[in-house]
Each structure stands twice: as C-alpha cells, then as structure tokens.
Amino acid sequence: MFHIMPRIFASLPIASLLIGGAGQPAVLVVPPALTAFYVLLRDRFIRRRVGLAAWPSDGFARHVLVDDLGRLLCVTLLGLPLFFAGITLRSMLFAV
C-alpha cells in the first residue's frame, strides 16, 4: 500500500504533460481526483486497521493523510507548467 504512492506521485507530472499534448484541459482534473480518492480510501483502510489502538496510531493515520494530500497538492501545482509545455509542444508539432 505504501509502495504505490511514490509511483502515483511520479506519474502525475507525466500525465499533465500528456494531457497538455492531447489538448484536453478538462481532463487535467481526473488524475489528481483519482489520486485523492485513492488517498482517502487508503486512510479509511489504515484507520480500520488501527481500530481502538492507542492515540499514536491515530496520529500516524492523520500524518499519512495530511502528508499525502499535501504532496498531491504540490505535485498537481507543479504539473501545471508541464501541461502548458505539452500544449506548446502540440502547437509546435501540429501547426497548421
């Protein structure tokens, strides 16, 4: 579960570049939304596994959620220039 998140976060900028290359700005919302959905599902899974354990376990679950959502926000904002780079590449390659 924890091994997949770095791969997802690494693929988001690439997805932004590809979406920009496809010229579909409305689709730019889909990868971060799906990632946020996965992060929230993972939080539910962690909290169910923690159960009635001590407070530090609940703190760990909160830390994981906040850390992943913060990283998602940063990666999404850093993907915006790549989206515009994809649009620029598309306009240069397919100039009519």
ZIDA-V68199 format. One line per field, one symbol per residue. phi: phi as a letter, one per 20 degrees, with the letter a starting at -180 (. if undefined). psi: psi as a letter, one per 30 degrees, with the letter a starting at -180 (. if undefined). burial: + if it has 24 or more other ideal C-beta (glycine too) atoms within 12 Angstrom, else -. A space follows every 10 residues. Layout:
phi=???
psi=???
burial=???
This chain:
phi=.eeeffffff efffffffff femcffefef gfffffffff ffffffffff meffggffff ffffffffff ffffffffff ffffffffff fffdfd
psi=efffeeeeef feeeeeeeee efhifffffe eeeeeeeeee eeeeeeeeee bgaleeeeee eeeeeeeeee eeeeeeeffe eeeeeeeeee eeehk.
burial=----+--++- -++-++++++ +------+-- ++--++-++- -++--+---- ---------- +--++--++- ++--++--++ -++--++--- ------
